[in-house]
Every structure is written in structure tokens, then in C-alpha cells.
Amino acid sequence: MKQFISKIISNERIAKEQYSMVLDAAGMSEKATPGQFVHVRCGHDADPLLRRPFSIYRVRDVGGQKAIEIIYKIVGRGTALLAKKRPGDPIDVLGPLGNGFNINNPSITFIVAGGIGAAACYMLAEELVKKKCKIYYFFGARSKDYVICEEDFRALGCEIHICTDDGSSGHKKLIPDHLTDIIKEIPKAELSTAEIYACGPMIMLKKTAEAAEKAKIRCQMSLEARMGCGVGACMSCVVKCKQGDSFMYKRVCKYGPVLNASEIIWE
Ligand SMILES: Cc1cc2nc3c(=O)[nH]c(=O)nc-3n(C[C@H](O)[C@H](O)[C@H](O)COP(=O)(O)OP(=O)(O)OC[C@H]3O[C@@H](n4cnc5c(N)ncnc54)[C@H](O)[C@@H]3O)c2cc1C
């Protein structure tokens, strides 16, 4: 983990309320693994005081230099300030942080991304492609205006399944339900080493965990808990997890953000 003042290479709108920001990331990009995040100071100085966490979408080569790309959605003050930044502006970044996805050797994988959750999944898909594994990519959004990154995942060779709440793109269905339907079409033997990876809103993650349990498929998920310090000190991002017959609180920033779905206590 390293704190540095990076330079913004580009900051462009990619869909409704959503932006892609590419940062010069010398010294950080080669250490980043799928599912890790950066903690970003969104203002010019110490206002807002708390950094905001963003998944590392991918590492890119820009003019022979390594850069990292984040994808973000404007939801409040910090992300609104981020959208105002221009190429060449400095930006204070801490990272890479957290423990990302544990990539075994699955034959088939199901990546389930809800909205901006897609940001945590691209580097993962890149790694899975290197392992020559079949990837089903499920993406859910409110409507076609919110669909992001589809072409990036398609270019990797993923089988794309889009679901929208209003049916304006893909299926008019919730993604965990569509996931269940697709799993049913695959012969059981092929699913023995399958894995599900997910990132998105908590309700989508909960339903995906239930679908995974029913289908007896291992499932890891990246949690977007509200985060303070990002380095395990402030305890603001804890999530209730199973521990034997009891429970414990795990810090998403330090222990995660990726956890096994089976260890989370959904409330
Ligand atoms: C590990 C991790 C990775 C993340 N990766 C991304 C990413 O790649 N792209 C992206 O757009 N967002 C990501 N998020 C969520 C992002 O950090 C928040 O949306 C951001 O901090 C909001 O800041 P704000 O100042 O704009 O909003 P605030 O003013 O702080 O909050 C505005 C609204 O956003 C909601 N919100 C705030 N923080 C979070 C959060 N952590 N998760 C969900 N909702 C939140 C609040 O409930 C509130 O309704 C990630 C979160 C975590 C923990």
C-alpha cells in the first residue's frame, strides 16, 4: 500500500451518472490484483475529510506508461467533486488496498455485477481468461441508460447476460433469478468446479448468495460497505460473519472487500 499524488489522464462520462477516470499510477499498477481498491481524496484539500473507496477497474498502458482506471457513479458530494476534475489535475490516492478475489482453477465462472459493481469485476475476468475458463457475465441495471462496460467484457470473450428493471436492455428480470435459470441449463458435472463472483448492491448480493447455496456453487463477493479509514483502524465498515456457532464482525477494508458468501450473516 502506498500513498501518492497521481495525475489524472482522463475523466469521461461513460453512461448516465457514471464516469471513467484514468490515473497515472506508477509504482502501484503492477501490485494491483483483481478486487482490490484505491482510497481517493475527492476534494482539493481535506474537504471532504474522508477518502472514498473505488475498485480498480483495470490497469492500462497509456503512452507506454502504466495507468489505472476507476469507474464511478455520482451518488453524493465526493463523487460529484470527482466528476469535476480535469486531465492534468493532481489527485491523492492510497492503494492498492484490501484482499481481492481468490482465483482458483474453475472450469466455469459466473460473474454477477449489479450497476457500478461491474467496476470490481473486469480485472477478475481478465485473470479468468488467462486460465482459459468459460465466463458467463451477468450485468444488471435500472435501464439501458445505466448499462456500462458491456463491450469491455464482450471483448474478453465473456458470454454476456444483461438484465434491466424496465426491460429496456436485455431481460426484464433480476440478475440472481436469471443466474439461477442459466445454471439449471448446465449439466451438473460441469458445475463441480464452478465459481460465482459477485459485486453490487447488498440485496443483489444476498439473492446471489442464496442462488449459489441452492446450486451448491462456491461464491465470493466484493462488498461495498460504507468505509472510513480504509486501512482497518476505524471499524466503520464491519460486516457480521459466522464464527463457529457464534458470529464476529469483520472489517471489509482489511479482511475484504472480497468475502466468501457462505461466511456472511445476511440480515
Ligand atoms: C471496496 C469498495 C469499492 C467500491 N468501488 C466503487 C467503484 O468502483 N465505483 C463506485 O462508483 N463506487 C464504489 N464504491 C462505493 C463508493 O465508495 C461510494 O459510492 C462513495 O464513497 C460515495 O461517496 P460520495 O461522497 O459521493 O457519497 P456520500 O455523500 O458519502 O453518500 C451518498 C450516498 O451514497 C451512498 N454510499 C456512500 N458510500 C457508499 C458505499 N461505500 N457503498 C454504497 N453506497 C454508498 C450513501 O448511502 C448515500 O446514499 C465502493 C465502495 C467500497 C467499499
The ligand as an SDF file (V2000), in Angstrom:
LIG
                    3D

 53 58  0  0  0  0  0  0  0  0999 V2000
  -14.3630   -1.5700   -1.5170 C   0  0  0  0  0  0  0  0  0  0  0  0
  -15.2950   -0.6080   -2.2090 C   0  0  0  0  0  0  0  0  0  0  0  0
  -15.1910   -0.4200   -3.5760 C   0  0  0  0  0  0  0  0  0  0  0  0
  -16.0350    0.4930   -4.2200 C   0  0  0  0  0  0  0  0  0  0  0  0
  -15.8940    0.6510   -5.5530 N   0  0  0  0  0  0  0  0  0  0  0  0
  -16.6570    1.5560   -6.1970 C   0  0  0  0  0  0  0  0  0  0  0  0
  -16.4650    1.7880   -7.5800 C   0  0  0  0  0  0  0  0  0  0  0  0
  -15.6050    1.1720   -8.2300 O   0  0  0  0  0  0  0  0  0  0  0  0
  -17.2430    2.7310   -8.1680 N   0  0  0  0  0  0  0  0  0  0  0  0
  -18.1960    3.4440   -7.4580 C   0  0  0  0  0  0  0  0  0  0  0  0
  -18.8720    4.2910   -8.0430 O   0  0  0  0  0  0  0  0  0  0  0  0
  -18.4000    3.2220   -6.1650 N   0  0  0  0  0  0  0  0  0  0  0  0
  -17.6460    2.3210   -5.4990 C   0  0  0  0  0  0  0  0  0  0  0  0
  -17.8300    2.1390   -4.1660 N   0  0  0  0  0  0  0  0  0  0  0  0
  -18.8320    2.9680   -3.4660 C   0  0  0  0  0  0  0  0  0  0  0  0
  -18.2440    4.3810   -3.3180 C   0  0  0  0  0  0  0  0  0  0  0  0
  -17.1460    4.3370   -2.4500 O   0  0  0  0  0  0  0  0  0  0  0  0
  -19.3100    5.3380   -2.7680 C   0  0  0  0  0  0  0  0  0  0  0  0
  -20.3340    5.4710   -3.7040 O   0  0  0  0  0  0  0  0  0  0  0  0
  -18.6890    6.6990   -2.4860 C   0  0  0  0  0  0  0  0  0  0  0  0
  -17.8350    6.6060   -1.3790 O   0  0  0  0  0  0  0  0  0  0  0  0
  -19.7780    7.7180   -2.2050 C   0  0  0  0  0  0  0  0  0  0  0  0
  -19.1370    8.9370   -1.9100 O   0  0  0  0  0  0  0  0  0  0  0  0
  -19.9330   10.3410   -2.0400 P   0  0  0  0  0  0  0  0  0  0  0  0
  -19.1860   11.3400   -1.2340 O   0  0  0  0  0  0  0  0  0  0  0  0
  -20.1870   10.6430   -3.4550 O   0  0  0  0  0  0  0  0  0  0  0  0
  -21.3000    9.9960   -1.4110 O   0  0  0  0  0  0  0  0  0  0  0  0
  -21.7810   10.2490    0.0920 P   0  0  0  0  0  0  0  0  0  0  0  0
  -22.2380   11.6570    0.1860 O   0  0  0  0  0  0  0  0  0  0  0  0
  -20.7790    9.7570    1.0610 O   0  0  0  0  0  0  0  0  0  0  0  0
  -23.0140    9.2860    0.0820 O   0  0  0  0  0  0  0  0  0  0  0  0
  -24.0810    9.4980   -0.8280 C   0  0  0  0  0  0  0  0  0  0  0  0
  -24.8940    8.2450   -0.9990 C   0  0  0  0  0  0  0  0  0  0  0  0
  -24.0600    7.1590   -1.3830 O   0  0  0  0  0  0  0  0  0  0  0  0
  -24.2310    6.0560   -0.5430 C   0  0  0  0  0  0  0  0  0  0  0  0
  -22.9280    5.4670   -0.2670 N   0  0  0  0  0  0  0  0  0  0  0  0
  -21.9000    6.0490    0.3660 C   0  0  0  0  0  0  0  0  0  0  0  0
  -20.8640    5.2090    0.4840 N   0  0  0  0  0  0  0  0  0  0  0  0
  -21.2590    4.0600   -0.0750 C   0  0  0  0  0  0  0  0  0  0  0  0
  -20.6460    2.8030   -0.2620 C   0  0  0  0  0  0  0  0  0  0  0  0
  -19.4300    2.5350    0.2220 N   0  0  0  0  0  0  0  0  0  0  0  0
  -21.3340    1.8500   -0.9230 N   0  0  0  0  0  0  0  0  0  0  0  0
  -22.5600    2.0970   -1.3770 C   0  0  0  0  0  0  0  0  0  0  0  0
  -23.1910    3.2640   -1.2430 N   0  0  0  0  0  0  0  0  0  0  0  0
  -22.5620    4.2200   -0.5910 C   0  0  0  0  0  0  0  0  0  0  0  0
  -24.8030    6.6260    0.7360 C   0  0  0  0  0  0  0  0  0  0  0  0
  -25.6100    5.6660    1.4010 O   0  0  0  0  0  0  0  0  0  0  0  0
  -25.5860    7.7860    0.2470 C   0  0  0  0  0  0  0  0  0  0  0  0
  -26.8950    7.4210   -0.1140 O   0  0  0  0  0  0  0  0  0  0  0  0
  -17.0170    1.2180   -3.4880 C   0  0  0  0  0  0  0  0  0  0  0  0
  -17.1300    1.0150   -2.1100 C   0  0  0  0  0  0  0  0  0  0  0  0
  -16.2800    0.1190   -1.4900 C   0  0  0  0  0  0  0  0  0  0  0  0
  -16.3860   -0.0830   -0.0020 C   0  0  0  0  0  0  0  0  0  0  0  0
  1  2  1  0
  2  3  1  0
  2 52  2  0
  3  4  2  0
  4  5  1  0
  4 50  1  0
  5  6  2  0
  6  7  1  0
  6 13  1  0
  7  8  2  0
  7  9  1  0
  9 10  1  0
 10 11  2  0
 10 12  1  0
 12 13  2  0
 13 14  1  0
 14 15  1  0
 14 50  1  0
 15 16  1  0
 16 17  1  0
 16 18  1  0
 18 19  1  0
 18 20  1  0
 20 21  1  0
 20 22  1  0
 22 23  1  0
 23 24  1  0
 24 25  2  0
 24 26  1  0
 24 27  1  0
 27 28  1  0
 28 29  2  0
 28 30  1  0
 28 31  1  0
 31 32  1  0
 32 33  1  0
 33 34  1  0
 33 48  1  0
 34 35  1  0
 35 36  1  0
 35 46  1  0
 36 37  1  0
 36 45  1  0
 37 38  2  0
 38 39  1  0
 39 40  1  0
 39 45  2  0
 40 41  1  0
 40 42  2  0
 42 43  1  0
 43 44  2  0
 44 45  1  0
 46 47  1  0
 46 48  1  0
 48 49  1  0
 50 51  2  0
 51 52  1  0
 52 53  1  0
M  END
$$$$
